[in-house]
Amino acid sequence: AQSVTQLDSQVPVFEEAPVELRCNYSSSVSVYLFWYVQYPNQGLQLLLKYLSGSTLVKGINGFEAEFNKSQTSFHLRKPSVHISDTAEYFCAVTEINTDKLIFGTGTRLQVFP
Amino acid sequence: KAGVTQTPRYLIKTRGQQVTLSCSPISGHRSVSWYQQTPGQGLQFLFEYFSETQRNKGNFPGRFSGRQFSNSRSEMNVSTLELGDSALYLCASSLATGGPFTDTQYFGPGTRLTVL
């Protein structure tokens, strides 16, 4: 069965520093992978998604993620964070041709000045 | 283009009551998905409707149901409310012509349901 693990519940970082939010998944078949961001008191917003093709996916707000099939990972990165990036980030996976979208437990990114 | 709207934004109910939440998708979007977000269980997929038909369903009891109207607006109903149903309920819309998750989903701000 598919599952998603976000190893870090909280990631504190200083402004302009690089950041990586980790996501690992478990599945025996091909998957689609997603990263969402949730700002306080708001719904989710899609940052980026991997469906097929290039394993390096670029998203909005300067974020990118790399799909690594052998490591079953889809880590999110940003070379230089801003205060406004403070939010909760969710990794999600769905197995192709299934009807389930599974979310990780989220990583709280806190950017300090 | 107007975003996804959800009404009401906040709701307080007591155990045993039922509740109906509403979601208006982005114009032209025919898919509406519902999610439950709680501190304990995180984000969980409830179900997805496309062209007035439930196309996909998560692992929730039958107390949770939904429907979609011809204008793509969707409602979610929870009967016999339990304390554990207290959550933020999010809906998302997308074109989703190729499946529920391949097209970008646009989320509404959510309805915060509190069950006392």
Interface residues (C-beta under 8 A of the other chain):
Chain A: Y32 F34 N41 Q42 G43 L44 Q45 L46 K49 L51 F90 A92 T94 N97 D99 K100 L101 I102 F103 G104 T105 G106
Chain B: V4 S33 G42 L43 Q44 F45 E48 R55 N56 K57 G58 L90 A92 G99 P100 F101 T102 T104 Q105 Y106 F107 G108 P109 G110
